C-alpha cells in the first residue's frame, strides 16, 4: 500500500519516485522538512522545502483515507 502512495505522489508532483520514497522515510523517522531539504539532499535527489512539504502533506492525506 505504501509503495502505491509513493508512486501516486511522484506522479502527481512530477518528482522522482526514489526521492519521494526517501523523503517519506525521513519524515517517518521524525526529521523536519528544513532538515531534509538542507542536509539530506543526497538521499532525496535535491528536493527543496516546497517539494518535501508537498510530499508530507499528501502522504498524510492518503494515510488518513
PQR file with spaces between the fields and no chain letter, atoms N, CA, C, O and H, PARSE charges and radii, in Angstrom:
ATOM       1  N    UNK     1       0.832   -1.194    0.000 -0.4000 1.5000
ATOM       2  CA   UNK     1       0.000    0.000    0.000 -0.0000 2.0000
ATOM       3  C    UNK     1       0.875    1.256    0.000  0.5500 1.7000
ATOM       4  O    UNK     1       0.595    2.217   -0.716 -0.5500 1.4000
ATOM       5  N    UNK     2       1.933    1.236    0.807 -0.4000 1.5000
ATOM       6  CA   UNK     2       2.809    2.408    0.897 -0.0000 2.0000
ATOM       7  C    UNK     2       3.470    2.722   -0.444  0.5500 1.7000
ATOM       8  O    UNK     2       3.590    3.892   -0.808 -0.5500 1.4000
ATOM       9  H    UNK     2       2.161    0.455    1.389  0.4000 1.0000
ATOM      10  N    UNK     3       3.897    1.706   -1.179 -0.4000 1.5000
ATOM      11  CA   UNK     3       4.522    1.926   -2.487 -0.0000 2.0000
ATOM      12  C    UNK     3       3.530    2.532   -3.472  0.5500 1.7000
ATOM      13  O    UNK     3       3.908    3.333   -4.327 -0.5500 1.4000
ATOM      14  H    UNK     3       3.799    0.756   -0.883  0.4000 1.0000
ATOM      15  N    UNK     4       2.281    2.155   -3.353 -0.4000 1.5000
ATOM      16  CA   UNK     4       1.253    2.728   -4.212 -0.0000 2.0000
ATOM      17  C    UNK     4       1.121    4.232   -3.940  0.5500 1.7000
ATOM      18  O    UNK     4       0.983    5.028   -4.868 -0.5500 1.4000
ATOM      19  H    UNK     4       1.974    1.505   -2.659  0.4000 1.0000
ATOM      20  N    UNK     5       1.165    4.607   -2.664 -0.4000 1.5000
ATOM      21  CA   UNK     5       1.098    6.018   -2.289 -0.0000 2.0000
ATOM      22  C    UNK     5       2.298    6.776   -2.844  0.5500 1.7000
ATOM      23  O    UNK     5       2.155    7.883   -3.363 -0.5500 1.4000
ATOM      24  H    UNK     5       1.278    3.960   -1.909  0.4000 1.0000
ATOM      25  N    UNK     6       3.474    6.178   -2.734 -0.4000 1.5000
ATOM      26  CA   UNK     6       4.693    6.834   -3.206 -0.0000 2.0000
ATOM      27  C    UNK     6       4.637    7.044   -4.715  0.5500 1.7000
ATOM      28  O    UNK     6       4.995    8.115   -5.206 -0.5500 1.4000
ATOM      29  H    UNK     6       3.590    5.278   -2.312  0.4000 1.0000
ATOM      30  N    UNK     7       4.190    6.026   -5.455 -0.4000 1.5000
ATOM      31  CA   UNK     7       4.060    6.179   -6.908 -0.0000 2.0000
ATOM      32  C    UNK     7       3.036    7.253   -7.256  0.5500 1.7000
ATOM      33  O    UNK     7       3.247    8.036   -8.182 -0.5500 1.4000
ATOM      34  H    UNK     7       3.900    5.156   -5.056  0.4000 1.0000
ATOM      35  N    UNK     8       1.935    7.292   -6.523 -0.4000 1.5000
ATOM      36  CA   UNK     8       0.884    8.283   -6.775 -0.0000 2.0000
ATOM      37  C    UNK     8       1.402    9.702   -6.523  0.5500 1.7000
ATOM      38  O    UNK     8       1.163   10.601   -7.329 -0.5500 1.4000
ATOM      39  H    UNK     8       1.764    6.656   -5.770  0.4000 1.0000
ATOM      40  N    UNK     9       2.101    9.902   -5.425 -0.4000 1.5000
ATOM      41  CA   UNK     9       2.645   11.217   -5.096 -0.0000 2.0000
ATOM      42  C    UNK     9       3.682   11.633   -6.137  0.5500 1.7000
ATOM      43  O    UNK     9       3.687   12.778   -6.589 -0.5500 1.4000
ATOM      44  H    UNK     9       2.296    9.172   -4.770  0.4000 1.0000
ATOM      45  N    UNK    10       4.548   10.713   -6.511 -0.4000 1.5000
ATOM      46  CA   UNK    10       5.579   11.022   -7.512 -0.0000 2.0000
ATOM      47  C    UNK    10       4.935   11.453   -8.823  0.5500 1.7000
ATOM      48  O    UNK    10       5.402   12.397   -9.461 -0.5500 1.4000
ATOM      49  H    UNK    10       4.543    9.783   -6.144  0.4000 1.0000
ATOM      50  N    UNK    11       3.877   10.777   -9.226 -0.4000 1.5000
ATOM      51  CA   UNK    11       3.195   11.125  -10.471 -0.0000 2.0000
ATOM      52  C    UNK    11       2.481   12.475  -10.355  0.5500 1.7000
ATOM      53  O    UNK    11       2.560   13.302  -11.263 -0.5500 1.4000
ATOM      54  H    UNK    11       3.498   10.010   -8.707  0.4000 1.0000
ATOM      55  N    UNK    12       1.787   12.693   -9.239 -0.4000 1.5000
ATOM      56  CA   UNK    12       1.043   13.940   -9.052 -0.0000 2.0000
ATOM      57  C    UNK    12       1.959   15.160   -9.022  0.5500 1.7000
ATOM      58  O    UNK    12       1.623   16.208   -9.573 -0.5500 1.4000
ATOM      59  H    UNK    12       1.723   12.021   -8.502  0.4000 1.0000
ATOM      60  N    UNK    13       3.112   15.020   -8.380 -0.4000 1.5000
ATOM      61  CA   UNK    13       4.009   16.154   -8.198 -0.0000 2.0000
ATOM      62  C    UNK    13       5.141   16.201   -9.225  0.5500 1.7000
ATOM      63  O    UNK    13       5.982   17.099   -9.188 -0.5500 1.4000
ATOM      64  H    UNK    13       3.385   14.168   -7.933  0.4000 1.0000
ATOM      65  N    UNK    14       5.155   15.242  -10.130 -0.4000 1.5000
ATOM      66  CA   UNK    14       6.210   15.138  -11.156 -0.0000 2.0000
ATOM      67  C    UNK    14       7.603   15.100  -10.529  0.5500 1.7000
ATOM      68  O    UNK    14       8.504   15.839  -10.925 -0.5500 1.4000
ATOM      69  H    UNK    14       4.472   14.513  -10.160  0.4000 1.0000
ATOM      70  N    UNK    15       7.752   14.220   -9.541 -0.4000 1.5000
ATOM      71  CA   UNK    15       9.013   14.044   -8.835 -0.0000 2.0000
ATOM      72  C    UNK    15       9.489   12.611   -9.001  0.5500 1.7000
ATOM      73  O    UNK    15       8.685   11.717   -9.262 -0.5500 1.4000
ATOM      74  H    UNK    15       7.020   13.619   -9.219  0.4000 1.0000
ATOM      75  N    UNK    16      10.802   12.380   -8.850 -0.4000 1.5000
ATOM      76  CA   UNK    16      11.309   11.009   -8.958 -0.0000 2.0000
ATOM      77  C    UNK    16      10.837   10.158   -7.775  0.5500 1.7000
ATOM      78  O    UNK    16      10.837   10.609   -6.629 -0.5500 1.4000
ATOM      79  H    UNK    16      11.456   13.107   -8.637  0.4000 1.0000
ATOM      80  N    UNK    17      10.438    8.934   -8.072 -0.4000 1.5000
ATOM      81  CA   UNK    17       9.941    8.033   -7.039 -0.0000 2.0000
ATOM      82  C    UNK    17      10.947    7.764   -5.949  0.5500 1.7000
ATOM      83  O    UNK    17      10.583    7.649   -4.778 -0.5500 1.4000
ATOM      84  H    UNK    17      10.438    8.567   -9.002  0.4000 1.0000
ATOM      85  N    UNK    18      12.206    7.664   -6.317 -0.4000 1.5000
ATOM      86  CA   UNK    18      13.262    7.397   -5.335 -0.0000 2.0000
ATOM      87  C    UNK    18      13.366    8.539   -4.320  0.5500 1.7000
ATOM      88  O    UNK    18      13.524    8.299   -3.123 -0.5500 1.4000
ATOM      89  H    UNK    18      12.502    7.757   -7.268  0.4000 1.0000
ATOM      90  N    UNK    19      13.277    9.771   -4.801 -0.4000 1.5000
ATOM      91  CA   UNK    19      13.330   10.930   -3.912 -0.0000 2.0000
ATOM      92  C    UNK    19      12.120   11.008   -3.000  0.5500 1.7000
ATOM      93  O    UNK    19      12.244   11.332   -1.819 -0.5500 1.4000
ATOM      94  H    UNK    19      13.148    9.966   -5.773  0.4000 1.0000
ATOM      95  N    UNK    20      10.947   10.710   -3.549 -0.4000 1.5000
ATOM      96  CA   UNK    20       9.721   10.715   -2.750 -0.0000 2.0000
ATOM      97  C    UNK    20       9.807    9.645   -1.674  0.5500 1.7000
ATOM      98  O    UNK    20       9.457    9.892   -0.520 -0.5500 1.4000
ATOM      99  H    UNK    20      10.846   10.447   -4.509  0.4000 1.0000
ATOM     100  N    UNK    21      10.270    8.461   -2.044 -0.4000 1.5000
ATOM     101  CA   UNK    21      10.406    7.360   -1.093 -0.0000 2.0000
ATOM     102  C    UNK    21      11.363    7.726    0.037  0.5500 1.7000
ATOM     103  O    UNK    21      11.080    7.457    1.204 -0.5500 1.4000
ATOM     104  H    UNK    21      10.554    8.260   -2.982  0.4000 1.0000
ATOM     105  N    UNK    22      12.490    8.336   -0.303 -0.4000 1.5000
ATOM     106  CA   UNK    22      13.469    8.740    0.705 -0.0000 2.0000
ATOM     107  C    UNK    22      12.892    9.816    1.620  0.5500 1.7000
ATOM     108  O    UNK    22      13.095    9.774    2.834 -0.5500 1.4000
ATOM     109  H    UNK    22      12.720    8.555   -1.252  0.4000 1.0000
ATOM     110  N    UNK    23      12.177   10.775    1.047 -0.4000 1.5000
ATOM     111  CA   UNK    23      11.583   11.847    1.848 -0.0000 2.0000
ATOM     112  C    UNK    23      10.545   11.287    2.815  0.5500 1.7000
ATOM     113  O    UNK    23      10.497   11.698    3.974 -0.5500 1.4000
ATOM     114  H    UNK    23      12.012   10.809    0.061  0.4000 1.0000
ATOM     115  N    UNK    24       9.722   10.364    2.357 -0.4000 1.5000
ATOM     116  CA   UNK    24       8.708    9.749    3.221 -0.0000 2.0000
ATOM     117  C    UNK    24       9.384    8.991    4.363  0.5500 1.7000
ATOM     118  O    UNK    24       8.950    9.078    5.512 -0.5500 1.4000
ATOM     119  H    UNK    24       9.760   10.030    1.415  0.4000 1.0000
ATOM     120  N    UNK    25      10.440    8.252    4.048 -0.4000 1.5000
ATOM     121  CA   UNK    25      11.156    7.501    5.081 -0.0000 2.0000
ATOM     122  C    UNK    25      11.753    8.449    6.125  0.5500 1.7000
ATOM     123  O    UNK    25      11.673    8.182    7.324 -0.5500 1.4000
ATOM     124  H    UNK    25      10.793    8.182    3.115  0.4000 1.0000
ATOM     125  N    UNK    26      12.345    9.544    5.673 -0.4000 1.5000
ATOM     126  CA   UNK    26      12.920   10.514    6.607 -0.0000 2.0000
ATOM     127  C    UNK    26      11.846   11.199    7.448  0.5500 1.7000
ATOM     128  O    UNK    26      12.037   11.430    8.642 -0.5500 1.4000
ATOM     129  H    UNK    26      12.410    9.761    4.699  0.4000 1.0000
ATOM     130  N    UNK    27      10.729   11.519    6.826 -0.4000 1.5000
ATOM     131  CA   UNK    27       9.625   12.117    7.579 -0.0000 2.0000
ATOM     132  C    UNK    27       9.093   11.144    8.626  0.5500 1.7000
ATOM     133  O    UNK    27       8.781   11.544    9.747 -0.5500 1.4000
ATOM     134  H    UNK    27      10.574   11.332    5.856  0.4000 1.0000
ATOM     135  N    UNK    28       8.989    9.873    8.262 -0.4000 1.5000
ATOM     136  CA   UNK    28       8.527    8.854    9.204 -0.0000 2.0000
ATOM     137  C    UNK    28       9.495    8.676   10.365  0.5500 1.7000
ATOM     138  O    UNK    28       9.088    8.299   11.464 -0.5500 1.4000
ATOM     139  H    UNK    28       9.241    9.547    7.351  0.4000 1.0000
ATOM     140  N    UNK    29      10.778    8.949   10.123 -0.4000 1.5000
ATOM     141  CA   UNK    29      11.787    8.857   11.184 -0.0000 2.0000
ATOM     142  C    UNK    29      11.789   10.081   12.084  0.5500 1.7000
ATOM     143  O    UNK    29      12.544   10.135   13.055 -0.5500 1.4000
ATOM     144  H    UNK    29      11.108    9.255    9.231  0.4000 1.0000
ATOM     145  N    UNK    30      10.948   11.069   11.771 -0.4000 1.5000
ATOM     146  CA   UNK    30      10.821   12.248   12.613 -0.0000 2.0000
ATOM     147  C    UNK    30      11.649   13.441   12.184  0.5500 1.7000
ATOM     148  O    UNK    30      11.747   14.420   12.924 -0.5500 1.4000
ATOM     149  H    UNK    30      10.335   11.025   10.983  0.4000 1.0000
ATOM     150  N    UNK    31      12.244   13.381   11.010 -0.4000 1.5000
ATOM     151  CA   UNK    31      13.040   14.510   10.512 -0.0000 2.0000
ATOM     152  C    UNK    31      12.108   15.643   10.077  0.5500 1.7000
ATOM     153  O    UNK    31      11.010   15.408    9.573 -0.5500 1.4000
ATOM     154  H    UNK    31      12.165   12.586   10.409  0.4000 1.0000
ATOM     155  N    UNK    32      12.570   16.866   10.284 -0.4000 1.5000
ATOM     156  CA   UNK    32      11.767   18.023    9.878 -0.0000 2.0000
ATOM     157  C    UNK    32      11.989   18.341    8.403  0.5500 1.7000
ATOM     158  O    UNK    32      12.971   17.908    7.799 -0.5500 1.4000
ATOM     159  H    UNK    32      13.462   17.057   10.694  0.4000 1.0000
ATOM     160  N    UNK    33      11.072   19.093    7.844 -0.4000 1.5000
ATOM     161  CA   UNK    33      11.166   19.486    6.438 -0.0000 2.0000
ATOM     162  C    UNK    33      12.447   20.275    6.163  0.5500 1.7000
ATOM     163  O    UNK    33      13.146   19.965    5.198 -0.5500 1.4000
ATOM     164  H    UNK    33      10.274   19.445    8.334  0.4000 1.0000
ATOM     165  N    UNK    34      12.784   21.293    6.981 -0.4000 1.5000
ATOM     166  CA   UNK    34      14.032   22.024    6.707 -0.0000 2.0000
ATOM     167  C    UNK    34      15.275   21.133    6.796  0.5500 1.7000
ATOM     168  O    UNK    34      16.204   21.282    6.002 -0.5500 1.4000
ATOM     169  H    UNK    34      12.216   21.544    7.765  0.4000 1.0000
ATOM     170  N    UNK    35      15.291   20.216    7.750 -0.4000 1.5000
ATOM     171  CA   UNK    35      16.430   19.304    7.887 -0.0000 2.0000
ATOM     172  C    UNK    35      16.584   18.445    6.642  0.5500 1.7000
ATOM     173  O    UNK    35      17.689   18.287    6.125 -0.5500 1.4000
ATOM     174  H    UNK    35      14.536   20.095    8.395  0.4000 1.0000
ATOM     175  N    UNK    36      15.487   17.894    6.166 -0.4000 1.5000
ATOM     176  CA   UNK    36      15.537   17.021    4.985 -0.0000 2.0000
ATOM     177  C    UNK    36      16.015   17.809    3.765  0.5500 1.7000
ATOM     178  O    UNK    36      16.890   17.349    3.031 -0.5500 1.4000
ATOM     179  H    UNK    36      14.589   18.022    6.586  0.4000 1.0000
ATOM     180  N    UNK    37      15.450   18.975    3.553 -0.4000 1.5000
ATOM     181  CA   UNK    37      15.794   19.733    2.342 -0.0000 2.0000
ATOM     182  C    UNK    37      17.202   20.322    2.386  0.5500 1.7000
ATOM     183  O    UNK    37      17.792   20.588    1.338 -0.5500 1.4000
ATOM     184  H    UNK    37      14.739   19.349    4.149  0.4000 1.0000
ATOM     185  N    UNK    38      17.740   20.524    3.571 -0.4000 1.5000
ATOM     186  CA   UNK    38      19.086   21.103    3.666 -0.0000 2.0000
ATOM     187  C    UNK    38      20.184   20.062    3.809  0.5500 1.7000
ATOM     188  O    UNK    38      21.243   20.182    3.192 -0.5500 1.4000
ATOM     189  H    UNK    38      17.260   20.308    4.422  0.4000 1.0000
ATOM     190  N    UNK    39      19.935   19.037    4.624 -0.4000 1.5000
ATOM     191  CA   UNK    39      21.012   18.123    4.984 -0.0000 2.0000
ATOM     192  C    UNK    39      20.877   16.714    4.420  0.5500 1.7000
ATOM     193  O    UNK    39      21.772   15.891    4.613 -0.5500 1.4000
ATOM     194  H    UNK    39      19.075   18.940    5.125  0.4000 1.0000
ATOM     195  N    UNK    40      19.804   16.424    3.744 -0.4000 1.5000
ATOM     196  CA   UNK    40      19.618   15.093    3.164 -0.0000 2.0000
ATOM     197  C    UNK    40      19.373   15.168    1.662  0.5500 1.7000
ATOM     198  O    UNK    40      18.639   14.353    1.103 -0.5500 1.4000
ATOM     199  H    UNK    40      19.077   17.093    3.587  0.4000 1.0000
ATOM     200  N    UNK    41      19.993   16.154    1.014 -0.4000 1.5000
ATOM     201  CA   UNK    41      19.839   16.328   -0.441 -0.0000 2.0000
ATOM     202  C    UNK    41      20.306   15.098   -1.211  0.5500 1.7000
ATOM     203  O    UNK    41      19.708   14.739   -2.225 -0.5500 1.4000
ATOM     204  H    UNK    41      20.589   16.816    1.468  0.4000 1.0000
ATOM     205  N    UNK    42      21.373   14.449   -0.738 -0.4000 1.5000
ATOM     206  CA   UNK    42      21.883   13.272   -1.439 -0.0000 2.0000
ATOM     207  C    UNK    42      20.874   12.128   -1.411  0.5500 1.7000
ATOM     208  O    UNK    42      20.818   11.331   -2.347 -0.5500 1.4000
ATOM     209  H    UNK    42      21.859   14.741    0.086  0.4000 1.0000
ATOM     210  N    UNK    43      20.096   12.040   -0.371 -0.4000 1.5000
ATOM     211  CA   UNK    43      19.109   10.963   -0.266 -0.0000 2.0000
ATOM     212  C    UNK    43      17.852   11.251   -1.085  0.5500 1.7000
ATOM     213  O    UNK    43      17.253   10.344   -1.663 -0.5500 1.4000
ATOM     214  H    UNK    43      20.142   12.687    0.390  0.4000 1.0000
ATOM     215  N    UNK    44      17.464   12.519   -1.128 -0.4000 1.5000
ATOM     216  CA   UNK    44      16.200   12.877   -1.779 -0.0000 2.0000
ATOM     217  C    UNK    44      16.357   13.351   -3.210  0.5500 1.7000
ATOM     218  O    UNK    44      15.362   13.639   -3.875 -0.5500 1.4000
ATOM     219  H    UNK    44      17.951   13.256   -0.659  0.4000 1.0000
ATOM     220  N    UNK    45      17.581   13.438   -3.695 -0.4000 1.5000
ATOM     221  CA   UNK    45      17.784   13.940   -5.053 -0.0000 2.0000
ATOM     222  C    UNK    45      17.609   15.438   -5.134  0.5500 1.7000
ATOM     223  O    UNK    45      17.131   15.954   -6.144 -0.5500 1.4000
ATOM     224  H    UNK    45      18.389   13.204   -3.155  0.4000 1.0000
ATOM     225  N    UNK    46      17.991   16.145   -4.082 -0.4000 1.5000
ATOM     226  CA   UNK    46      17.951   17.614   -4.019 -0.0000 2.0000
ATOM     227  C    UNK    46      16.543   18.199   -4.055  0.5500 1.7000
ATOM     228  O    UNK    46      16.317   19.235   -4.679 -0.5500 1.4000
ATOM     229  H    UNK    46      18.379   15.725   -3.262  0.4000 1.0000
ATOM     230  N    UNK    47      15.609   17.549   -3.395 -0.4000 1.5000
ATOM     231  CA   UNK    47      14.262   18.117   -3.290 -0.0000 2.0000
ATOM     232  C    UNK    47      14.301   19.346   -2.389  0.5500 1.7000
ATOM     233  O    UNK    47      14.980   19.344   -1.362 -0.5500 1.4000
ATOM     234  H    UNK    47      15.793   16.707   -2.888  0.4000 1.0000
ATOM     235  N    UNK    48      13.578   20.389   -2.771 -0.4000 1.5000
ATOM     236  CA   UNK    48      13.558   21.599   -1.961 -0.0000 2.0000
ATOM     237  C    UNK    48      12.455   21.530   -0.908  0.5500 1.7000
ATOM     238  O    UNK    48      11.698   20.561   -0.846 -0.5500 1.4000
ATOM     239  H    UNK    48      13.027   20.390   -3.605  0.4000 1.0000
ATOM     240  N    UNK    49      12.376   22.579   -0.077 -0.4000 1.5000
ATOM     241  CA   UNK    49      11.401   22.593    1.021 -0.0000 2.0000
ATOM     242  C    UNK    49       9.962   22.522    0.521  0.5500 1.7000
ATOM     243  O    UNK    49       9.117   21.887    1.152 -0.5500 1.4000
ATOM     244  H    UNK    49      12.990   23.366   -0.127  0.4000 1.0000
ATOM     245  N    UNK    50       9.684   23.158   -0.590 -0.4000 1.5000
ATOM     246  CA   UNK    50       8.327   23.148   -1.142 -0.0000 2.0000
ATOM     247  C    UNK    50       7.931   21.721   -1.534  0.5500 1.7000
ATOM     248  O    UNK    50       6.820   21.280   -1.241 -0.5500 1.4000
ATOM     249  H    UNK    50      10.371   23.674   -1.103  0.4000 1.0000
ATOM     250  N    UNK    51       8.835   21.010   -2.190 -0.4000 1.5000
ATOM     251  CA   UNK    51       8.546   19.641   -2.614 -0.0000 2.0000
ATOM     252  C    UNK    51       8.386   18.719   -1.406  0.5500 1.7000
ATOM     253  O    UNK    51       7.470   17.897   -1.374 -0.5500 1.4000
ATOM     254  H    UNK    51       9.738   21.368   -2.428  0.4000 1.0000
ATOM     255  N    UNK    52       9.267   18.849   -0.417 -0.4000 1.5000
ATOM     256  CA   UNK    52       9.184   17.985    0.770 -0.0000 2.0000
ATOM     257  C    UNK    52       7.901   18.273    1.551  0.5500 1.7000
ATOM     258  O    UNK    52       7.264   17.353    2.065 -0.5500 1.4000
ATOM     259  H    UNK    52      10.010   19.517   -0.444  0.4000 1.0000
ATOM     260  N    UNK    53       7.527   19.540    1.640 -0.4000 1.5000
ATOM     261  CA   UNK    53       6.276   19.898    2.312 -0.0000 2.0000
ATOM     262  C    UNK    53       5.081   19.316    1.568  0.5500 1.7000
ATOM     263  O    UNK    53       4.150   18.812    2.196 -0.5500 1.4000
ATOM     264  H    UNK    53       8.045   20.287    1.223  0.4000 1.0000
ATOM     265  N    UNK    54       5.095   19.376    0.261 -0.4000 1.5000
ATOM     266  CA   UNK    54       4.004   18.799   -0.541 -0.0000 2.0000
ATOM     267  C    UNK    54       3.923   17.288   -0.341  0.5500 1.7000
ATOM     268  O    UNK    54       2.833   16.728   -0.228 -0.5500 1.4000
ATOM     269  H    UNK    54       5.852   19.785   -0.249  0.4000 1.0000
ATOM     270  N    UNK    55       5.078   16.637   -0.300 -0.4000 1.5000
ATOM     271  CA   UNK    55       5.117   15.191   -0.066 -0.0000 2.0000
ATOM     272  C    UNK    55       4.543   14.869    1.317  0.5500 1.7000
ATOM     273  O    UNK    55       3.722   13.963    1.462 -0.5500 1.4000
ATOM     274  H    UNK    55       5.963   17.093   -0.392  0.4000 1.0000
ATOM     275  N    UNK    56       4.984   15.621    2.328 -0.4000 1.5000
ATOM     276  CA   UNK    56       4.493   15.396    3.696 -0.0000 2.0000
ATOM     277  C    UNK    56       2.976   15.539    3.773  0.5500 1.7000
ATOM     278  O    UNK    56       2.293   14.689    4.343 -0.5500 1.4000
ATOM     279  H    UNK    56       5.651   16.357    2.210  0.4000 1.0000
ATOM     280  N    UNK    57       2.458   16.618    3.196 -0.4000 1.5000
ATOM     281  CA   UNK    57       1.021   16.864    3.263 -0.0000 2.0000
ATOM     282  C    UNK    57       0.235   15.793    2.521  0.5500 1.7000
ATOM     283  O    UNK    57      -0.795   15.326    3.009 -0.5500 1.4000
ATOM     284  H    UNK    57       3.014   17.309    2.732  0.4000 1.0000
ATOM     285  N    UNK    58       0.715   15.403    1.346 -0.4000 1.5000
ATOM     286  CA   UNK    58      -0.014   14.421    0.531 -0.0000 2.0000
ATOM     287  C    UNK    58       0.041   13.026    1.145  0.5500 1.7000
ATOM     288  O    UNK    58      -0.961   12.311    1.113 -0.5500 1.4000
ATOM     289  H    UNK    58       1.551   15.783    0.951  0.4000 1.0000
ATOM     290  N    UNK    59       1.182   12.617    1.703 -0.4000 1.5000
ATOM     291  CA   UNK    59       1.260   11.285    2.312 -0.0000 2.0000
ATOM     292  C    UNK    59       0.348   11.223    3.537  0.5500 1.7000
ATOM     293  O    UNK    59      -0.272   10.193    3.802 -0.5500 1.4000
ATOM     294  H    UNK    59       1.996   13.198    1.728  0.4000 1.0000
ATOM     295  N    UNK    60       0.268   12.322    4.277 -0.4000 1.5000
ATOM     296  CA   UNK    60      -0.648   12.354    5.427 -0.0000 2.0000
ATOM     297  C    UNK    60      -2.104   12.242    4.983  0.5500 1.7000
ATOM     298  O    UNK    60      -2.900   11.552    5.619 -0.5500 1.4000
ATOM     299  H    UNK    60       0.771   13.159    4.061  0.4000 1.0000
ATOM     300  N    UNK    61      -2.450   12.925    3.887 -0.4000 1.5000
ATOM     301  CA   UNK    61      -3.819   12.835    3.356 -0.0000 2.0000
ATOM     302  C    UNK    61      -4.153   11.407    2.945  0.5500 1.7000
ATOM     303  O    UNK    61      -5.215   10.887    3.286 -0.5500 1.4000
ATOM     304  H    UNK    61      -1.804   13.485    3.370  0.4000 1.0000
ATOM     305  N    UNK    62      -3.250   10.785    2.221 -0.4000 1.5000
ATOM     306  CA   UNK    62      -3.509    9.434    1.735 -0.0000 2.0000
ATOM     307  C    UNK    62      -3.594    8.422    2.874  0.5500 1.7000
ATOM     308  O    UNK    62      -4.405    7.497    2.822 -0.5500 1.4000
ATOM     309  H    UNK    62      -2.387   11.207    1.944  0.4000 1.0000
ATOM     310  N    UNK    63      -2.780    8.586    3.879 -0.4000 1.5000
ATOM     311  CA   UNK    63      -2.812    7.664    5.017 -0.0000 2.0000
ATOM     312  C    UNK    63      -4.090    7.809    5.825  0.5500 1.7000
ATOM     313  O    UNK    63      -4.575    6.832    6.397 -0.5500 1.4000
ATOM     314  H    UNK    63      -2.121    9.338    3.922  0.4000 1.0000
ATOM     315  N    UNK    64      -4.641    9.015    5.878 -0.4000 1.5000
ATOM     316  CA   UNK    64      -5.874    9.247    6.627 -0.0000 2.0000
ATOM     317  C    UNK    64      -7.102    8.658    5.940  0.5500 1.7000
ATOM     318  O    UNK    64      -8.104    8.372    6.596 -0.5500 1.4000
ATOM     319  H    UNK    64      -4.247    9.808    5.413  0.4000 1.0000
ATOM     320  N    UNK    65      -7.029    8.477    4.630 -0.4000 1.5000
ATOM     321  CA   UNK    65      -8.194    7.960    3.901 -0.0000 2.0000
ATOM     322  C    UNK    65      -8.520    6.546    4.257  0.5500 1.7000
ATOM     323  O    UNK    65      -9.474    5.979    3.724 -0.5500 1.4000
ATOM     324  H    UNK    65      -6.215    8.709    4.098  0.4000 1.0000
